[in-house]
Amino acid sequence: MTKQDLKDAKFKEHVDAVEKHKALLEKLHLDSNTHLDEVSNSLQRLALTLEEYLKVIGIP
């Protein structure tokens, strides 16, 4: 896997995490029965994918 492939893959993973988190927040907004643990886990995933992407593009 080339460095560009890795960058592209990490970017896609982060974008997917953003989209899933957005959908979860919309669900929470419409239906307050969404468990906050699920939101917390999604936010942690979002932070992790961002951290991985930033490392790949050279931002420590």
N, C-alpha and C positions, 0 to 999 in steps of 0.2 A: 504494500500500500504506500503510495507516494505521500509526501507531506500535504499536497493539495487535496488528495483524497481524504486524508485524515481531517483536515480543516473542514472540508465539505460535510463529512459524516458528523463531526461534532456540532457543526452549525445546524444541521438538520435535526439532530437529537435535541438541541436546545429549542429550536422553533417548535418541534412537536410538544415539548414540555410546556412551552408558553401557551400553545393552543389548548392543551388539555387542562391547564390551570385556569385559563380564561373560561372554558366551558364549565368547569367546576364552580367557579365564582358566580357565573350566570345562574347555575342551578341553585346555588346557595341563596342568591338574591330572590329567585322565584319561589323556592321551597326551603324554608328554614329547617327542614328535617335533615338536611345534609349534615353528616357528622363532621365536627371540627377536626377530628383526627385525620380524616381524609384530606381536608384542606391543608392541614399542616404537613402531611406527607407529600402532597403535591408541591407545596412551596419549597420543601427541602429538595425535592427532585429538580425543581427549577434552578435553585441555587447551585446544585451539584453540576448540572449540565452547563451552566454559565461558567463556573469555575474551570471545568474541563476545556471548554471552548477557548477561554481566555489564555489558558496555558499553551494550547496548541498554536495560537496566533502570536505568542511571545509576550503576553502581559502577565507577569507573575501574580 
